Every structure is written in structure tokens, then in C-alpha cells.
Amino acid sequence: MLVNEIIIQKIRKLLDSAIKSNLKSKSLYRKILTEFTNYKVSITTKTQIKNIPNVGQKTVDLLLKHINEELKNRIDNLNDLEKYQLLLDINDYNRIKDKLTEYNTSVNAFISDISDSDISMININTKDINSTEAVYSPILKRKNTQVRKEYIPGYRTGPYAILKALWIEDGTTKHKIIFIAKNYSNADFDLTSRNSAWSGMKTLIDKELVYKESGSKKYFLTQKGKDLANQIFKDTSLINNEEEDLVLVIDSREIKSRTCRSFFQNYFDSKDIKYDTRLLEVGDFAWIKNEMICDFIVERKCGSDFVSSLSDGRFKEQKNRLKDTGISNIFYIIENLQSKDFKNISIDYGFSCITSTKLEGITVIETSDIKETASVIEQIHKNIMDLDESKIKMSYGSFIEKGTKSKNTDVNQILLYCFLSIFGINAEKAIKLSEHFKTLNNFYKTKNKEELRKELRDVKFCLSKKNIEDIIKIMYCTKE
């Protein structure tokens, strides 16, 4: 557990320095030292360090910088390099890899250039690359042969986990691969992160170990990939330990702020609720069982964002996307809604939208703060646990596909944005106008400006004379 030792030594030095200078940080470093001392899992990723209690971003950056410096001097083989690649800066990783590859090539070329009887007489110091090259440089220059080494993914890295997932179940989708692979990786399969373990798929494809079927969303092992997988995993279990427990899925964008992330994780941990963080195309919370989506989904909105979504039309679009998933039990949580949030629209209009949403069969719940929101989600979780398998709706992959935003923009949405762009037309007026005309085509059907002026006066909403003239001036293109 090389990195664990490096971190503990560094924290001890920081603690000693803080004690000598009588800094307030000494109590924090004591807590961090205790956490790392009790952490028995080998650290191979940045995420593991970030998830240690009491470790802030400043400490994380300091530790990662120190780890990089230490690993540059300590890594002496490619296996260790692959194991700790997620901790290293990309430039340091490439430098170490080039150095080790060059060294291995030099040694292999030298050995292949001499007779077998001479090999036993050679004593090569593997720690001293430069001295070895100096002694045998004439021979190495004479035979510049590059020995190509077979690629083997590092233990519990992203490529390793993906390869094992496909060895267990070949010809499957991205989401199912992640579902299986996350059990065999120390790195996170967070699709929103640049350093997601899923990036290992590109490595496997480049190495011709995996291919994606044309016109399909499924991934398969090549023959070369099958041979390598059998070689690595032949003595391991083929059993895929599928999760029979109910798992709460939290949208990774829902917990993008550090405060929200820590709160939800700590809350659900304290309640022994099993959760997973993934990118959800629709909704903020959902539930899965054995990769099958349950018939429940939650959309969470803070008060100010809810009012903002009414103004820009997102509320209607999100509501339709929730219903389009086919899930029956839709919960819309509005958190900490206050009268001061209503700046661009009236309070009456806001509450009329809430009422109409309830009439559409969507359960609207108002909460006072994030703690009450978490409590509501906990109660929904308990209710789902008491239900039978009939509440399983579809596969997680199908749910993601259904929730994906349509590439074709809603024509009513385009008209709404047109009205919103006119000065003096607020959200309420724009929505009423877009509901009246439906499409741009309907708006331009009127033969002349006078007819349009009359129709605008007939709209059951308070449009001022100036509003009507501004609409005609900006949107009506017919010549006088």
C-alpha cells in the first residue's frame, strides 16, 4: 500500500509543523491522520482521497502534488505505473512510461544480441537505467530492435474492469457494462468526469481488444480480447453478483456542488440507504433494482429555479419529458419557495402552474430546505421497498434512451422564445400567446396587419396597445 504510506508520512510532517507553530490546523491534521491510518484499502485514485472525511480541496491538491513527486522516483515497472496512473499528472505519467519503455526495449535488445551462455554472466541493475545503457551502448546502437510488449491493463483500473465486465457478459450496452464493471474498479464510472473510468473503453478499442457493433449500442470482445480476458480472469469467478437490493440513483448533476454532495451522501449513509451516482437524462432521483428502473422518479427544484423555469419555458418542457418516460409515479419537489423569488411573474400565476401540474397526476411536494427534501426521498424509498416486483418498469438503458432530449425542437417552444424576445412581453403573456397561436405558421396565416391586430386584441389576456404594436412591428413581415 505504497500511496497510503506516502500520504501518512506527509500528514505527519504537516501535523508536526502545525504543532511547532501552534496553528489551528493541528486538530484538523490529527483527524485526517486518523482517517488515513484507519483506511485499509490501497489508494489508487484521486477520488478515494477526496472522499476521506475532513479532507478539503486544498489538502487534496497538496497531497496529490506530493504523491506525484514521490511516485516519479519510486515507480520502476509498468505494472506499478498502470496501477497508479489515475493519481499521476498526465505529463508525469507519459515521462515515466517513456523512460520505462525505453529501458525495457534496451535490455531486451541487448539480451537478444548475445549468446545464451553469456546471459548468466550479466548482472544488470534494474534500478540504474542510465549506468546499464552506458555500459552496453555500443551493442545497443548496433542493434536497434524494438520489442513490442503485449498490453495488459493494470489491476482494478478502468480498462481492467471493463474487460472483466465483457468477459462476464459479452455483447452488452454501455450502462450494463458500467453496472458490472464498477465492482472491479477503484476508479469511478462518473460519466460527467474527465477522468471517468469509462475512458478506458477507448484504450481497449485502440488496442483492438473491444469493438462496437455497427448500428448497435453494444460492445463485444474481439478474439484477441477474449484470449487476454481468459488469460487474466481464468482463475476468477464468472458469477456476476447482481444487486438484488433497491438502489437510489442520484443524478450526478444534482450533487455537483460540494455542499449538496456531502449532505446527500452523509444523509443516505446515516439512513443505510444504498445509492449510486449516475448521469440521469431526466429527473434528479430514480430507483433501480438489478439494473431495472422502478416506477418512481423525482424532480427537485429550488424555489428560485422553479420560478425561473416558468419564465423561460423549461418547466413545461421538463414536465413533458418526465411524462414521456412512461413512469407513473412522478414527484416534483419544490424546495424553499419564497415570495421574493417571484420577480418576473406573479405569485398567482406560479401557484396556478402548481395546481395544474397536480391535476395532470404529478405529485407536487413543497419542502422548506434540503434536509426536508432528503427526508421526503427517504420516505419514498421506504415505500418502494414495501412494493412487489410489479412496480419494475423497464431496463435502465431504455429509461435513459426515453429520457434523452429530442433533437427536434418543439415548434411551440420556438414561438414562445420569439414572444419572450420582445421587450414588454413577460413570461405570462408569452405563454398565453404561444398557447393561442400554437405555431409560427398559424401566427403568419393572417392576411394583413389589421387582422392580426384584431386577433391579438381577442387573446384572453391583458395585452396593452404598445404590446400589440411591438409584436406586429417585430414579428409581422408583410409589407404595407
LINNORUR-V210011 format. One record per helix or strand of 3 or more residues. SS is the DSSP state (~ for helix, > for strand). FROM is the first residue (numbers start at 1). LEN is the number of residues. If there is no record, write none. Layout:
ss: <SS SS>
from: <FROM FROM>
len: <LEN LEN>
This chain:
ss: <~ ~ ~ ~ ~ ~ ~ ~ ~ ~ ~ > > ~ > ~ > > > ~ ~ > ~ ~ > ~ ~ > ~ ~ ~ ~ ~ ~>
from: <2 25 46 57 78 90 116 129 158 174 197 210 218 223 246 258 275 285 292 303 314 329 339 347 363 370 389 392 396 411 427 440 449 465>
len: <19 14 5 18 6 23 4 14 11 11 10 3 4 11 6 13 4 5 11 10 11 7 3 13 5 16 3 4 8 10 11 4 10 11>
